[in-house]
Amino acid sequence: MTAVAPTLEAFPPILRADTRLIVLGSFPGVASLEAQAYYAHPRNQFWPIVGQILGEPFPEMDYPERIERLLDHGVGLWDVYAACSREGSLDSAIRAPVPNDLARLTREAPDLRVIIHNGAESARRIRETRALGVEALRLPSTSPANARLSLTEKLEPWRNAFASAGLPRD
């Protein structure tokens, strides 16, 4: 018999009514689930990229401070899947995904201007996010599994997406 991977639960959204941009991942990796923190893998480039864009030393901050400062900049976080079965951290291993209610984003964040899909798996739901009437973009994944692009190569499209939302604010 084949062992069945347990059902894993994702995190609640991190957003406020004044959120202008939200980053949608696919589903937290093993390191993030263990730490109960978005983008917790030490080689994930999310925090260094966003830190460069917003002028914040996110990698040096503890997680609660990162989240508070991110929200202060009008940036939120969530994933496209609420639950799934998966061995390891690769998106290709996701089985039986349970989608999040992405329409919740515009209900809870009426100032939302841009939705960033962090990688290909998240972008499978880009039609749904575009139907919300908000600009939705697929960007290169910040995951350590996406090693074909350097941090510098990923930074420009991320910076452009933040600029579309008017971030960073002057």
MODELLER restraints for C-alpha pairs under 7 A, 6 or more apart:
rsr = mdl.restraints
at = mdl.atoms
rsr.add(forms.Gaussian(group=physical.xy_distance, feature=features.Distance(at['CA:5:A'], at['CA:85:A']), mean=5.38, stdev=0.5))
rsr.add(forms.Gaussian(group=physical.xy_distance, feature=features.Distance(at['CA:5:A'], at['CA:86:A']), mean=5.83, stdev=0.5))
rsr.add(forms.Gaussian(group=physical.xy_distance, feature=features.Distance(at['CA:5:A'], at['CA:87:A']), mean=6.19, stdev=0.5))
rsr.add(forms.Gaussian(group=physical.xy_distance, feature=features.Distance(at['CA:6:A'], at['CA:85:A']), mean=5.62, stdev=0.5))
rsr.add(forms.Gaussian(group=physical.xy_distance, feature=features.Distance(at['CA:7:A'], at['CA:83:A']), mean=6.59, stdev=0.5))
rsr.add(forms.Gaussian(group=physical.xy_distance, feature=features.Distance(at['CA:7:A'], at['CA:84:A']), mean=5.38, stdev=0.5))
rsr.add(forms.Gaussian(group=physical.xy_distance, feature=features.Distance(at['CA:7:A'], at['CA:85:A']), mean=4.59, stdev=0.5))
rsr.add(forms.Gaussian(group=physical.xy_distance, feature=features.Distance(at['CA:8:A'], at['CA:83:A']), mean=5.37, stdev=0.5))
rsr.add(forms.Gaussian(group=physical.xy_distance, feature=features.Distance(at['CA:8:A'], at['CA:84:A']), mean=5.43, stdev=0.5))
rsr.add(forms.Gaussian(group=physical.xy_distance, feature=features.Distance(at['CA:8:A'], at['CA:85:A']), mean=5.87, stdev=0.5))
rsr.add(forms.Gaussian(group=physical.xy_distance, feature=features.Distance(at['CA:9:A'], at['CA:82:A']), mean=6.08, stdev=0.5))
rsr.add(forms.Gaussian(group=physical.xy_distance, feature=features.Distance(at['CA:9:A'], at['CA:83:A']), mean=4.49, stdev=0.5))
rsr.add(forms.Gaussian(group=physical.xy_distance, feature=features.Distance(at['CA:9:A'], at['CA:84:A']), mean=6.95, stdev=0.5))
rsr.add(forms.Gaussian(group=physical.xy_distance, feature=features.Distance(at['CA:10:A'], at['CA:27:A']), mean=6.43, stdev=0.5))
rsr.add(forms.Gaussian(group=physical.xy_distance, feature=features.Distance(at['CA:10:A'], at['CA:28:A']), mean=6.44, stdev=0.5))
rsr.add(forms.Gaussian(group=physical.xy_distance, feature=features.Distance(at['CA:10:A'], at['CA:82:A']), mean=5.06, stdev=0.5))
rsr.add(forms.Gaussian(group=physical.xy_distance, feature=features.Distance(at['CA:10:A'], at['CA:83:A']), mean=5.65, stdev=0.5))
rsr.add(forms.Gaussian(group=physical.xy_distance, feature=features.Distance(at['CA:12:A'], at['CA:78:A']), mean=6.90, stdev=0.5))
rsr.add(forms.Gaussian(group=physical.xy_distance, feature=features.Distance(at['CA:13:A'], at['CA:77:A']), mean=5.91, stdev=0.5))
rsr.add(forms.Gaussian(group=physical.xy_distance, feature=features.Distance(at['CA:13:A'], at['CA:78:A']), mean=4.66, stdev=0.5))
rsr.add(forms.Gaussian(group=physical.xy_distance, feature=features.Distance(at['CA:14:A'], at['CA:76:A']), mean=5.19, stdev=0.5))
rsr.add(forms.Gaussian(group=physical.xy_distance, feature=features.Distance(at['CA:14:A'], at['CA:77:A']), mean=5.04, stdev=0.5))
rsr.add(forms.Gaussian(group=physical.xy_distance, feature=features.Distance(at['CA:14:A'], at['CA:78:A']), mean=6.34, stdev=0.5))
rsr.add(forms.Gaussian(group=physical.xy_distance, feature=features.Distance(at['CA:15:A'], at['CA:71:A']), mean=6.68, stdev=0.5))
rsr.add(forms.Gaussian(group=physical.xy_distance, feature=features.Distance(at['CA:15:A'], at['CA:76:A']), mean=4.57, stdev=0.5))
rsr.add(forms.Gaussian(group=physical.xy_distance, feature=features.Distance(at['CA:15:A'], at['CA:77:A']), mean=6.68, stdev=0.5))
rsr.add(forms.Gaussian(group=physical.xy_distance, feature=features.Distance(at['CA:16:A'], at['CA:108:A']), mean=6.94, stdev=0.5))
rsr.add(forms.Gaussian(group=physical.xy_distance, feature=features.Distance(at['CA:16:A'], at['CA:109:A']), mean=5.99, stdev=0.5))
rsr.add(forms.Gaussian(group=physical.xy_distance, feature=features.Distance(at['CA:17:A'], at['CA:108:A']), mean=5.68, stdev=0.5))
rsr.add(forms.Gaussian(group=physical.xy_distance, feature=features.Distance(at['CA:17:A'], at['CA:109:A']), mean=4.16, stdev=0.5))
rsr.add(forms.Gaussian(group=physical.xy_distance, feature=features.Distance(at['CA:17:A'], at['CA:110:A']), mean=6.13, stdev=0.5))
rsr.add(forms.Gaussian(group=physical.xy_distance, feature=features.Distance(at['CA:17:A'], at['CA:111:A']), mean=6.76, stdev=0.5))
rsr.add(forms.Gaussian(group=physical.xy_distance, feature=features.Distance(at['CA:18:A'], at['CA:74:A']), mean=6.12, stdev=0.5))
rsr.add(forms.Gaussian(group=physical.xy_distance, feature=features.Distance(at['CA:18:A'], at['CA:109:A']), mean=6.06, stdev=0.5))
rsr.add(forms.Gaussian(group=physical.xy_distance, feature=features.Distance(at['CA:18:A'], at['CA:111:A']), mean=5.54, stdev=0.5))
rsr.add(forms.Gaussian(group=physical.xy_distance, feature=features.Distance(at['CA:19:A'], at['CA:71:A']), mean=6.96, stdev=0.5))
rsr.add(forms.Gaussian(group=physical.xy_distance, feature=features.Distance(at['CA:19:A'], at['CA:74:A']), mean=4.27, stdev=0.5))
rsr.add(forms.Gaussian(group=physical.xy_distance, feature=features.Distance(at['CA:19:A'], at['CA:75:A']), mean=5.48, stdev=0.5))
rsr.add(forms.Gaussian(group=physical.xy_distance, feature=features.Distance(at['CA:19:A'], at['CA:76:A']), mean=6.15, stdev=0.5))
rsr.add(forms.Gaussian(group=physical.xy_distance, feature=features.Distance(at['CA:19:A'], at['CA:109:A']), mean=5.63, stdev=0.5))
rsr.add(forms.Gaussian(group=physical.xy_distance, feature=features.Distance(at['CA:19:A'], at['CA:111:A']), mean=6.08, stdev=0.5))
rsr.add(forms.Gaussian(group=physical.xy_distance, feature=features.Distance(at['CA:19:A'], at['CA:112:A']), mean=5.69, stdev=0.5))
rsr.add(forms.Gaussian(group=physical.xy_distance, feature=features.Distance(at['CA:20:A'], at['CA:74:A']), mean=5.14, stdev=0.5))
rsr.add(forms.Gaussian(group=physical.xy_distance, feature=features.Distance(at['CA:20:A'], at['CA:75:A']), mean=6.15, stdev=0.5))
rsr.add(forms.Gaussian(group=physical.xy_distance, feature=features.Distance(at['CA:20:A'], at['CA:111:A']), mean=5.39, stdev=0.5))
rsr.add(forms.Gaussian(group=physical.xy_distance, feature=features.Distance(at['CA:20:A'], at['CA:112:A']), mean=4.06, stdev=0.5))
rsr.add(forms.Gaussian(group=physical.xy_distance, feature=features.Distance(at['CA:20:A'], at['CA:113:A']), mean=5.17, stdev=0.5))
rsr.add(forms.Gaussian(group=physical.xy_distance, feature=features.Distance(at['CA:20:A'], at['CA:114:A']), mean=6.58, stdev=0.5))
rsr.add(forms.Gaussian(group=physical.xy_distance, feature=features.Distance(at['CA:20:A'], at['CA:165:A']), mean=6.17, stdev=0.5))
rsr.add(forms.Gaussian(group=physical.xy_distance, feature=features.Distance(at['CA:21:A'], at['CA:74:A']), mean=6.41, stdev=0.5))
rsr.add(forms.Gaussian(group=physical.xy_distance, feature=features.Distance(at['CA:21:A'], at['CA:75:A']), mean=4.94, stdev=0.5))
rsr.add(forms.Gaussian(group=physical.xy_distance, feature=features.Distance(at['CA:21:A'], at['CA:76:A']), mean=6.26, stdev=0.5))
rsr.add(forms.Gaussian(group=physical.xy_distance, feature=features.Distance(at['CA:21:A'], at['CA:112:A']), mean=5.76, stdev=0.5))
rsr.add(forms.Gaussian(group=physical.xy_distance, feature=features.Distance(at['CA:21:A'], at['CA:113:A']), mean=5.92, stdev=0.5))
rsr.add(forms.Gaussian(group=physical.xy_distance, feature=features.Distance(at['CA:21:A'], at['CA:114:A']), mean=4.78, stdev=0.5))
rsr.add(forms.Gaussian(group=physical.xy_distance, feature=features.Distance(at['CA:21:A'], at['CA:115:A']), mean=5.76, stdev=0.5))
rsr.add(forms.Gaussian(group=physical.xy_distance, feature=features.Distance(at['CA:21:A'], at['CA:165:A']), mean=6.18, stdev=0.5))
rsr.add(forms.Gaussian(group=physical.xy_distance, feature=features.Distance(at['CA:22:A'], at['CA:75:A']), mean=5.54, stdev=0.5))
rsr.add(forms.Gaussian(group=physical.xy_distance, feature=features.Distance(at['CA:22:A'], at['CA:76:A']), mean=4.41, stdev=0.5))
rsr.add(forms.Gaussian(group=physical.xy_distance, feature=features.Distance(at['CA:22:A'], at['CA:77:A']), mean=5.42, stdev=0.5))
rsr.add(forms.Gaussian(group=physical.xy_distance, feature=features.Distance(at['CA:22:A'], at['CA:114:A']), mean=6.62, stdev=0.5))
rsr.add(forms.Gaussian(group=physical.xy_distance, feature=features.Distance(at['CA:22:A'], at['CA:115:A']), mean=5.07, stdev=0.5))
rsr.add(forms.Gaussian(group=physical.xy_distance, feature=features.Distance(at['CA:22:A'], at['CA:116:A']), mean=6.16, stdev=0.5))
rsr.add(forms.Gaussian(group=physical.xy_distance, feature=features.Distance(at['CA:23:A'], at['CA:76:A']), mean=6.26, stdev=0.5))
rsr.add(forms.Gaussian(group=physical.xy_distance, feature=features.Distance(at['CA:23:A'], at['CA:77:A']), mean=4.95, stdev=0.5))
rsr.add(forms.Gaussian(group=physical.xy_distance, feature=features.Distance(at['CA:23:A'], at['CA:78:A']), mean=6.39, stdev=0.5))
rsr.add(forms.Gaussian(group=physical.xy_distance, feature=features.Distance(at['CA:23:A'], at['CA:115:A']), mean=6.05, stdev=0.5))
rsr.add(forms.Gaussian(group=physical.xy_distance, feature=features.Distance(at['CA:23:A'], at['CA:116:A']), mean=4.72, stdev=0.5))
rsr.add(forms.Gaussian(group=physical.xy_distance, feature=features.Distance(at['CA:23:A'], at['CA:117:A']), mean=6.11, stdev=0.5))
rsr.add(forms.Gaussian(group=physical.xy_distance, feature=features.Distance(at['CA:23:A'], at['CA:118:A']), mean=6.51, stdev=0.5))
rsr.add(forms.Gaussian(group=physical.xy_distance, feature=features.Distance(at['CA:24:A'], at['CA:77:A']), mean=6.08, stdev=0.5))
rsr.add(forms.Gaussian(group=physical.xy_distance, feature=features.Distance(at['CA:24:A'], at['CA:78:A']), mean=4.99, stdev=0.5))
rsr.add(forms.Gaussian(group=physical.xy_distance, feature=features.Distance(at['CA:24:A'], at['CA:79:A']), mean=4.74, stdev=0.5))
rsr.add(forms.Gaussian(group=physical.xy_distance, feature=features.Distance(at['CA:24:A'], at['CA:80:A']), mean=6.18, stdev=0.5))
rsr.add(forms.Gaussian(group=physical.xy_distance, feature=features.Distance(at['CA:24:A'], at['CA:116:A']), mean=5.94, stdev=0.5))
rsr.add(forms.Gaussian(group=physical.xy_distance, feature=features.Distance(at['CA:24:A'], at['CA:117:A']), mean=4.95, stdev=0.5))
rsr.add(forms.Gaussian(group=physical.xy_distance, feature=features.Distance(at['CA:24:A'], at['CA:118:A']), mean=5.82, stdev=0.5))
rsr.add(forms.Gaussian(group=physical.xy_distance, feature=features.Distance(at['CA:24:A'], at['CA:122:A']), mean=6.51, stdev=0.5))
rsr.add(forms.Gaussian(group=physical.xy_distance, feature=features.Distance(at['CA:25:A'], at['CA:78:A']), mean=6.36, stdev=0.5))
rsr.add(forms.Gaussian(group=physical.xy_distance, feature=features.Distance(at['CA:25:A'], at['CA:79:A']), mean=4.46, stdev=0.5))
rsr.add(forms.Gaussian(group=physical.xy_distance, feature=features.Distance(at['CA:25:A'], at['CA:80:A']), mean=6.32, stdev=0.5))
rsr.add(forms.Gaussian(group=physical.xy_distance, feature=features.Distance(at['CA:25:A'], at['CA:117:A']), mean=6.22, stdev=0.5))
rsr.add(forms.Gaussian(group=physical.xy_distance, feature=features.Distance(at['CA:25:A'], at['CA:118:A']), mean=5.02, stdev=0.5))
rsr.add(forms.Gaussian(group=physical.xy_distance, feature=features.Distance(at['CA:25:A'], at['CA:122:A']), mean=5.50, stdev=0.5))
rsr.add(forms.Gaussian(group=physical.xy_distance, feature=features.Distance(at['CA:26:A'], at['CA:79:A']), mean=5.03, stdev=0.5))
rsr.add(forms.Gaussian(group=physical.xy_distance, feature=features.Distance(at['CA:26:A'], at['CA:80:A']), mean=5.19, stdev=0.5))
rsr.add(forms.Gaussian(group=physical.xy_distance, feature=features.Distance(at['CA:26:A'], at['CA:81:A']), mean=6.07, stdev=0.5))
rsr.add(forms.Gaussian(group=physical.xy_distance, feature=features.Distance(at['CA:26:A'], at['CA:121:A']), mean=5.79, stdev=0.5))
rsr.add(forms.Gaussian(group=physical.xy_distance, feature=features.Distance(at['CA:26:A'], at['CA:122:A']), mean=4.50, stdev=0.5))
rsr.add(forms.Gaussian(group=physical.xy_distance, feature=features.Distance(at['CA:27:A'], at['CA:79:A']), mean=5.53, stdev=0.5))
rsr.add(forms.Gaussian(group=physical.xy_distance, feature=features.Distance(at['CA:27:A'], at['CA:80:A']), mean=6.90, stdev=0.5))
rsr.add(forms.Gaussian(group=physical.xy_distance, feature=features.Distance(at['CA:27:A'], at['CA:81:A']), mean=5.82, stdev=0.5))
rsr.add(forms.Gaussian(group=physical.xy_distance, feature=features.Distance(at['CA:28:A'], at['CA:38:A']), mean=6.76, stdev=0.5))
rsr.add(forms.Gaussian(group=physical.xy_distance, feature=features.Distance(at['CA:29:A'], at['CA:89:A']), mean=4.51, stdev=0.5))
rsr.add(forms.Gaussian(group=physical.xy_distance, feature=features.Distance(at['CA:30:A'], at['CA:88:A']), mean=6.35, stdev=0.5))
rsr.add(forms.Gaussian(group=physical.xy_distance, feature=features.Distance(at['CA:30:A'], at['CA:89:A']), mean=5.53, stdev=0.5))
rsr.add(forms.Gaussian(group=physical.xy_distance, feature=features.Distance(at['CA:31:A'], at['CA:40:A']), mean=5.78, stdev=0.5))
rsr.add(forms.Gaussian(group=physical.xy_distance, feature=features.Distance(at['CA:31:A'], at['CA:41:A']), mean=5.29, stdev=0.5))
rsr.add(forms.Gaussian(group=physical.xy_distance, feature=features.Distance(at['CA:32:A'], at['CA:38:A']), mean=5.64, stdev=0.5))
rsr.add(forms.Gaussian(group=physical.xy_distance, feature=features.Distance(at['CA:32:A'], at['CA:39:A']), mean=5.89, stdev=0.5))
rsr.add(forms.Gaussian(group=physical.xy_distance, feature=features.Distance(at['CA:32:A'], at['CA:40:A']), mean=4.63, stdev=0.5))
rsr.add(forms.Gaussian(group=physical.xy_distance, feature=features.Distance(at['CA:32:A'], at['CA:41:A']), mean=6.36, stdev=0.5))
rsr.add(forms.Gaussian(group=physical.xy_distance, feature=features.Distance(at['CA:39:A'], at['CA:46:A']), mean=6.55, stdev=0.5))
rsr.add(forms.Gaussian(group=physical.xy_distance, feature=features.Distance(at['CA:43:A'], at['CA:144:A']), mean=5.54, stdev=0.5))
rsr.add(forms.Gaussian(group=physical.xy_distance, feature=features.Distance(at['CA:44:A'], at['CA:142:A']), mean=5.68, stdev=0.5))
rsr.add(forms.Gaussian(group=physical.xy_distance, feature=features.Distance(at['CA:44:A'], at['CA:143:A']), mean=4.83, stdev=0.5))
rsr.add(forms.Gaussian(group=physical.xy_distance, feature=features.Distance(at['CA:44:A'], at['CA:144:A']), mean=5.13, stdev=0.5))
rsr.add(forms.Gaussian(group=physical.xy_distance, feature=features.Distance(at['CA:45:A'], at['CA:142:A']), mean=4.91, stdev=0.5))
rsr.add(forms.Gaussian(group=physical.xy_distance, feature=features.Distance(at['CA:45:A'], at['CA:143:A']), mean=6.54, stdev=0.5))
rsr.add(forms.Gaussian(group=physical.xy_distance, feature=features.Distance(at['CA:45:A'], at['CA:151:A']), mean=6.88, stdev=0.5))
rsr.add(forms.Gaussian(group=physical.xy_distance, feature=features.Distance(at['CA:46:A'], at['CA:142:A']), mean=5.29, stdev=0.5))
rsr.add(forms.Gaussian(group=physical.xy_distance, feature=features.Distance(at['CA:47:A'], at['CA:58:A']), mean=5.75, stdev=0.5))
rsr.add(forms.Gaussian(group=physical.xy_distance, feature=features.Distance(at['CA:47:A'], at['CA:59:A']), mean=5.84, stdev=0.5))
rsr.add(forms.Gaussian(group=physical.xy_distance, feature=features.Distance(at['CA:48:A'], at['CA:58:A']), mean=6.77, stdev=0.5))
rsr.add(forms.Gaussian(group=physical.xy_distance, feature=features.Distance(at['CA:48:A'], at['CA:59:A']), mean=6.18, stdev=0.5))
rsr.add(forms.Gaussian(group=physical.xy_distance, feature=features.Distance(at['CA:49:A'], at['CA:155:A']), mean=5.98, stdev=0.5))
rsr.add(forms.Gaussian(group=physical.xy_distance, feature=features.Distance(at['CA:51:A'], at['CA:57:A']), mean=5.62, stdev=0.5))
rsr.add(forms.Gaussian(group=physical.xy_distance, feature=features.Distance(at['CA:51:A'], at['CA:58:A']), mean=5.35, stdev=0.5))
rsr.add(forms.Gaussian(group=physical.xy_distance, feature=features.Distance(at['CA:53:A'], at['CA:159:A']), mean=5.95, stdev=0.5))
rsr.add(forms.Gaussian(group=physical.xy_distance, feature=features.Distance(at['CA:54:A'], at['CA:168:A']), mean=5.56, stdev=0.5))
rsr.add(forms.Gaussian(group=physical.xy_distance, feature=features.Distance(at['CA:58:A'], at['CA:66:A']), mean=5.71, stdev=0.5))
rsr.add(forms.Gaussian(group=physical.xy_distance, feature=features.Distance(at['CA:70:A'], at['CA:76:A']), mean=6.98, stdev=0.5))
rsr.add(forms.Gaussian(group=physical.xy_distance, feature=features.Distance(at['CA:80:A'], at['CA:99:A']), mean=5.91, stdev=0.5))
rsr.add(forms.Gaussian(group=physical.xy_distance, feature=features.Distance(at['CA:80:A'], at['CA:100:A']), mean=5.47, stdev=0.5))
rsr.add(forms.Gaussian(group=physical.xy_distance, feature=features.Distance(at['CA:80:A'], at['CA:122:A']), mean=5.97, stdev=0.5))
rsr.add(forms.Gaussian(group=physical.xy_distance, feature=features.Distance(at['CA:81:A'], at['CA:97:A']), mean=6.10, stdev=0.5))
rsr.add(forms.Gaussian(group=physical.xy_distance, feature=features.Distance(at['CA:81:A'], at['CA:98:A']), mean=5.50, stdev=0.5))
rsr.add(forms.Gaussian(group=physical.xy_distance, feature=features.Distance(at['CA:81:A'], at['CA:99:A']), mean=4.32, stdev=0.5))
rsr.add(forms.Gaussian(group=physical.xy_distance, feature=features.Distance(at['CA:81:A'], at['CA:100:A']), mean=5.11, stdev=0.5))
rsr.add(forms.Gaussian(group=physical.xy_distance, feature=features.Distance(at['CA:82:A'], at['CA:98:A']), mean=5.53, stdev=0.5))
rsr.add(forms.Gaussian(group=physical.xy_distance, feature=features.Distance(at['CA:82:A'], at['CA:99:A']), mean=5.54, stdev=0.5))
rsr.add(forms.Gaussian(group=physical.xy_distance, feature=features.Distance(at['CA:82:A'], at['CA:100:A']), mean=4.99, stdev=0.5))
rsr.add(forms.Gaussian(group=physical.xy_distance, feature=features.Distance(at['CA:83:A'], at['CA:97:A']), mean=5.84, stdev=0.5))
rsr.add(forms.Gaussian(group=physical.xy_distance, feature=features.Distance(at['CA:83:A'], at['CA:98:A']), mean=5.10, stdev=0.5))
rsr.add(forms.Gaussian(group=physical.xy_distance, feature=features.Distance(at['CA:84:A'], at['CA:94:A']), mean=6.35, stdev=0.5))
rsr.add(forms.Gaussian(group=physical.xy_distance, feature=features.Distance(at['CA:84:A'], at['CA:95:A']), mean=5.86, stdev=0.5))
rsr.add(forms.Gaussian(group=physical.xy_distance, feature=features.Distance(at['CA:84:A'], at['CA:96:A']), mean=5.38, stdev=0.5))
rsr.add(forms.Gaussian(group=physical.xy_distance, feature=features.Distance(at['CA:84:A'], at['CA:97:A']), mean=4.27, stdev=0.5))
rsr.add(forms.Gaussian(group=physical.xy_distance, feature=features.Distance(at['CA:84:A'], at['CA:98:A']), mean=6.02, stdev=0.5))
rsr.add(forms.Gaussian(group=physical.xy_distance, feature=features.Distance(at['CA:85:A'], at['CA:94:A']), mean=5.94, stdev=0.5))
rsr.add(forms.Gaussian(group=physical.xy_distance, feature=features.Distance(at['CA:85:A'], at['CA:95:A']), mean=5.00, stdev=0.5))
rsr.add(forms.Gaussian(group=physical.xy_distance, feature=features.Distance(at['CA:85:A'], at['CA:96:A']), mean=6.08, stdev=0.5))
rsr.add(forms.Gaussian(group=physical.xy_distance, feature=features.Distance(at['CA:86:A'], at['CA:93:A']), mean=5.45, stdev=0.5))
rsr.add(forms.Gaussian(group=physical.xy_distance, feature=features.Distance(at['CA:86:A'], at['CA:94:A']), mean=4.82, stdev=0.5))
rsr.add(forms.Gaussian(group=physical.xy_distance, feature=features.Distance(at['CA:86:A'], at['CA:95:A']), mean=5.96, stdev=0.5))
rsr.add(forms.Gaussian(group=physical.xy_distance, feature=features.Distance(at['CA:87:A'], at['CA:93:A']), mean=6.37, stdev=0.5))
rsr.add(forms.Gaussian(group=physical.xy_distance, feature=features.Distance(at['CA:91:A'], at['CA:121:A']), mean=6.50, stdev=0.5))
rsr.add(forms.Gaussian(group=physical.xy_distance, feature=features.Distance(at['CA:102:A'], at['CA:129:A']), mean=6.91, stdev=0.5))
rsr.add(forms.Gaussian(group=physical.xy_distance, feature=features.Distance(at['CA:103:A'], at['CA:132:A']), mean=6.72, stdev=0.5))
rsr.add(forms.Gaussian(group=physical.xy_distance, feature=features.Distance(at['CA:106:A'], at['CA:112:A']), mean=6.47, stdev=0.5))
rsr.add(forms.Gaussian(group=physical.xy_distance, feature=features.Distance(at['CA:113:A'], at['CA:134:A']), mean=5.56, stdev=0.5))
rsr.add(forms.Gaussian(group=physical.xy_distance, feature=features.Distance(at['CA:113:A'], at['CA:135:A']), mean=6.29, stdev=0.5))
rsr.add(forms.Gaussian(group=physical.xy_distance, feature=features.Distance(at['CA:113:A'], at['CA:165:A']), mean=5.50, stdev=0.5))
rsr.add(forms.Gaussian(group=physical.xy_distance, feature=features.Distance(at['CA:114:A'], at['CA:134:A']), mean=5.86, stdev=0.5))
rsr.add(forms.Gaussian(group=physical.xy_distance, feature=features.Distance(at['CA:114:A'], at['CA:135:A']), mean=4.83, stdev=0.5))
rsr.add(forms.Gaussian(group=physical.xy_distance, feature=features.Distance(at['CA:114:A'], at['CA:136:A']), mean=5.76, stdev=0.5))
rsr.add(forms.Gaussian(group=physical.xy_distance, feature=features.Distance(at['CA:114:A'], at['CA:165:A']), mean=5.68, stdev=0.5))
rsr.add(forms.Gaussian(group=physical.xy_distance, feature=features.Distance(at['CA:115:A'], at['CA:134:A']), mean=6.96, stdev=0.5))
rsr.add(forms.Gaussian(group=physical.xy_distance, feature=features.Distance(at['CA:115:A'], at['CA:135:A']), mean=6.18, stdev=0.5))
rsr.add(forms.Gaussian(group=physical.xy_distance, feature=features.Distance(at['CA:115:A'], at['CA:136:A']), mean=4.59, stdev=0.5))
rsr.add(forms.Gaussian(group=physical.xy_distance, feature=features.Distance(at['CA:115:A'], at['CA:137:A']), mean=6.30, stdev=0.5))
rsr.add(forms.Gaussian(group=physical.xy_distance, feature=features.Distance(at['CA:116:A'], at['CA:136:A']), mean=5.87, stdev=0.5))
rsr.add(forms.Gaussian(group=physical.xy_distance, feature=features.Distance(at['CA:116:A'], at['CA:137:A']), mean=5.02, stdev=0.5))
rsr.add(forms.Gaussian(group=physical.xy_distance, feature=features.Distance(at['CA:116:A'], at['CA:138:A']), mean=6.05, stdev=0.5))
rsr.add(forms.Gaussian(group=physical.xy_distance, feature=features.Distance(at['CA:116:A'], at['CA:139:A']), mean=6.65, stdev=0.5))
rsr.add(forms.Gaussian(group=physical.xy_distance, feature=features.Distance(at['CA:117:A'], at['CA:123:A']), mean=5.23, stdev=0.5))
rsr.add(forms.Gaussian(group=physical.xy_distance, feature=features.Distance(at['CA:117:A'], at['CA:137:A']), mean=5.92, stdev=0.5))
rsr.add(forms.Gaussian(group=physical.xy_distance, feature=features.Distance(at['CA:117:A'], at['CA:138:A']), mean=4.71, stdev=0.5))
rsr.add(forms.Gaussian(group=physical.xy_distance, feature=features.Distance(at['CA:117:A'], at['CA:139:A']), mean=6.01, stdev=0.5))
rsr.add(forms.Gaussian(group=physical.xy_distance, feature=features.Distance(at['CA:118:A'], at['CA:138:A']), mean=6.42, stdev=0.5))
rsr.add(forms.Gaussian(group=physical.xy_distance, feature=features.Distance(at['CA:118:A'], at['CA:139:A']), mean=5.46, stdev=0.5))
rsr.add(forms.Gaussian(group=physical.xy_distance, feature=features.Distance(at['CA:118:A'], at['CA:140:A']), mean=6.30, stdev=0.5))
rsr.add(forms.Gaussian(group=physical.xy_distance, feature=features.Distance(at['CA:118:A'], at['CA:141:A']), mean=4.94, stdev=0.5))
rsr.add(forms.Gaussian(group=physical.xy_distance, feature=features.Distance(at['CA:118:A'], at['CA:142:A']), mean=6.91, stdev=0.5))
rsr.add(forms.Gaussian(group=physical.xy_distance, feature=features.Distance(at['CA:119:A'], at['CA:138:A']), mean=6.35, stdev=0.5))
rsr.add(forms.Gaussian(group=physical.xy_distance, feature=features.Distance(at['CA:119:A'], at['CA:139:A']), mean=5.74, stdev=0.5))
rsr.add(forms.Gaussian(group=physical.xy_distance, feature=features.Distance(at['CA:119:A'], at['CA:140:A']), mean=5.20, stdev=0.5))
rsr.add(forms.Gaussian(group=physical.xy_distance, feature=features.Distance(at['CA:119:A'], at['CA:141:A']), mean=4.00, stdev=0.5))
rsr.add(forms.Gaussian(group=physical.xy_distance, feature=features.Distance(at['CA:123:A'], at['CA:138:A']), mean=5.74, stdev=0.5))
rsr.add(forms.Gaussian(group=physical.xy_distance, feature=features.Distance(at['CA:126:A'], at['CA:136:A']), mean=6.53, stdev=0.5))
rsr.add(forms.Gaussian(group=physical.xy_distance, feature=features.Distance(at['CA:129:A'], at['CA:136:A']), mean=6.27, stdev=0.5))
rsr.add(forms.Gaussian(group=physical.xy_distance, feature=features.Distance(at['CA:130:A'], at['CA:136:A']), mean=5.52, stdev=0.5))
rsr.add(forms.Gaussian(group=physical.xy_distance, feature=features.Distance(at['CA:139:A'], at['CA:157:A']), mean=6.75, stdev=0.5))
rsr.add(forms.Gaussian(group=physical.xy_distance, feature=features.Distance(at['CA:139:A'], at['CA:158:A']), mean=6.84, stdev=0.5))
rsr.add(forms.Gaussian(group=physical.xy_distance, feature=features.Distance(at['CA:140:A'], at['CA:154:A']), mean=6.20, stdev=0.5))
